[in-house]
Amino acid sequence: MTKKLITINEFLNYSGFKSKTSYYNLIKTDPLAPKPIRVGIRKVMLSLEEVNYWLESRKAERRDVA
């Protein structure tokens, strides 16, 4: 089974984050945040499956608080 990978820039557009710095701060503070996957010396990507799981968990948190 092939898992789709997306770039950090695609993640930023997909999630609404404004910068790579905000993403890297997120992975330091949120244990469920999608972790980067190194695919080359300078290339980092994210699993779309992990991104979607993380976004759904954020939605569930919002529902639980409201």
SULFEN-V376131 format. One record per helix or strand of 3 or more residues. SS is the DSSP state (hx for helix, st for strand). FROM is the first residue (numbers start at 1). TO is the last residue. If there is no record, write none. Layout:
((SS/FROM/TO) (SS/FROM/TO))
This chain:
((st/5/7) (hx/8/15) (hx/20/29) (st/44/47) (hx/48/65))
